[in-house]
Amino acid sequence: MAFIVKIKPMKIGVLSDTHGIIPDTCLEILKDVKLLIHAGDIGGFGVIERLRELADVKAVCGNMDSGALCKRFPRTDLFEVKGKYFYLMHEPYLLDIDPRAAKIDCVIYGHTHIPKIEEKDGVIYLNPGSVGVPKFGRKPTVAFLEITEDKINAKIVEC
């Protein structure tokens, strides 16, 4: 008899460009995630500490981060969650791999402050926008990823 094991969906919060600021409204909508991914321009360890009160945190250093933050967090990171592979960076034009060839499922980036989800060649490209200092009259935004057995679902939410 064969047993079928189903993967329980996992909800991940994604944010970027906090620049040292996280509105309480954003923290509130992120409270039920299992992992938080920060795509750079963190703005200080206080941001990471507040996020760690909610969930485990993966983060990269952004172009506005320096010193101890960049000693603690890399410029890019490649990691796996529930069988899906993620490439995390801050500045999208510094993408130094072919995500499809590397079997990356999702590329996460920030920097532009413009929220965006697109799929190219089977790879999801996600920019959650900006939490701390949105530009162009936008409101703060975060993104959510849900990993199911066979795919990654992404959505962007204002906070």
C-alpha positions in Angstrom: 0.0 0.0 0.0 1.4 3.4 -0.9 1.1 6.4 1.4 0.6 9.8 0.0 2.1 12.6 2.1 0.8 16.0 1.5 2.8 19.1 2.2 1.0 21.5 4.5 1.0 24.9 2.9 3.4 27.4 4.3 2.8 31.1 4.5 5.8 33.4 4.1 5.9 37.2 4.5 8.1 39.3 2.3 9.2 42.9 2.8 11.8 45.3 1.6 13.0 48.8 2.0 12.1 49.3 5.6 14.8 51.9 6.0 14.5 51.5 9.8 10.7 51.9 9.8 8.0 49.3 10.1 4.5 50.6 10.6 2.4 48.7 13.2 -0.2 48.0 10.5 2.4 46.0 8.5 3.6 44.1 11.6 -0.1 43.2 12.3 -0.7 41.7 8.9 2.5 39.7 9.1 1.8 38.1 12.4 0.7 34.7 11.2 3.6 33.8 8.9 6.2 31.1 9.5 9.1 32.9 7.8 9.8 36.6 7.0 12.1 37.4 4.1 13.6 40.9 3.9 15.0 42.0 0.6 17.3 44.7 1.8 17.6 48.3 2.9 16.9 47.2 6.4 18.0 50.4 8.1 19.1 48.9 11.4 19.1 45.8 13.7 15.9 47.1 15.4 14.0 46.1 12.3 15.3 42.6 12.4 14.6 42.3 16.1 11.0 43.4 15.7 10.6 40.9 12.8 12.1 38.1 14.8 9.3 38.6 17.4 7.0 37.3 14.7 8.9 34.6 12.8 12.3 33.4 11.6 13.9 36.0 9.3 16.0 35.7 6.2 17.5 39.0 5.0 20.0 40.5 2.7 21.9 43.8 2.9 20.7 46.6 0.6 22.6 49.5 -1.0 21.6 51.8 1.8 22.8 49.4 4.5 26.4 49.4 5.7 28.7 48.4 8.5 27.5 45.7 10.9 24.4 45.0 8.9 26.4 44.1 5.9 28.7 42.0 8.0 25.7 40.1 9.3 23.7 39.8 6.1 25.0 38.9 2.6 24.2 40.8 -0.6 22.5 37.8 -2.1 21.2 34.5 -0.7 20.1 31.2 -2.2 18.0 29.1 0.0 15.3 26.3 0.0 12.0 26.2 1.7 9.7 23.2 1.4 11.4 22.0 -1.8 11.2 25.4 -3.5 14.4 27.4 -4.3 14.6 31.2 -3.7 17.2 33.7 -4.8 17.1 36.8 -2.6 18.8 40.1 -3.4 18.2 43.8 -3.1 19.0 45.4 -6.5 17.4 43.5 -9.4 20.0 44.6 -12.0 22.7 42.8 -10.0 21.1 39.4 -10.8 24.2 37.3 -11.5 22.7 33.9 -12.3 20.2 32.5 -14.8 17.4 31.6 -12.4 15.8 29.1 -14.8 19.0 27.2 -15.4 19.7 27.2 -11.7 16.3 25.8 -11.0 15.2 28.8 -8.9 11.5 28.9 -8.3 11.3 32.5 -7.1 13.6 35.6 -7.3 12.9 38.2 -4.5 14.2 41.7 -4.8 13.5 45.2 -3.6 15.2 48.6 -4.3 12.7 50.1 -6.7 9.9 50.6 -4.1 7.5 49.4 -6.7 5.5 46.3 -5.8 5.5 43.8 -8.7 4.8 40.1 -9.3 5.7 38.6 -12.7 6.5 35.2 -14.0 9.1 34.6 -16.7 10.1 31.1 -18.0 8.5 29.5 -15.0 10.3 31.7 -12.4 8.4 34.1 -10.2 10.0 37.5 -9.8 8.7 39.3 -6.7 9.3 42.8 -5.4 7.2 43.5 -2.3 7.5 47.2 -2.6 8.5 49.4 0.3 7.4 49.3 3.9 9.3 52.2 5.4 9.6 54.9 2.7 7.2 54.2 -0.2 7.8 56.4 -3.2 5.5 57.8 -5.9 2.6 58.4 -3.5 2.2 54.7 -2.7 1.2 53.2 0.6 3.4 50.7 2.4 3.2 47.2 0.9 4.3 43.7 1.8 3.9 40.4 -0.1 2.8 37.0 0.9 4.0 33.7 -0.6 2.2 30.5 0.0 4.0 27.3 -0.8 1.8 24.4 -1.7 2.7 20.9 -2.9 3.2 22.0 -6.4 3.5 25.8 -6.6 4.2 29.1 -5.1 1.3 31.6 -4.9 2.2 35.3 -4.5 0.2 38.4 -3.6 1.0 41.9 -2.6 -1.0 43.7 0.2 -1.1 47.3 1.3 -0.5 47.9 5.0 
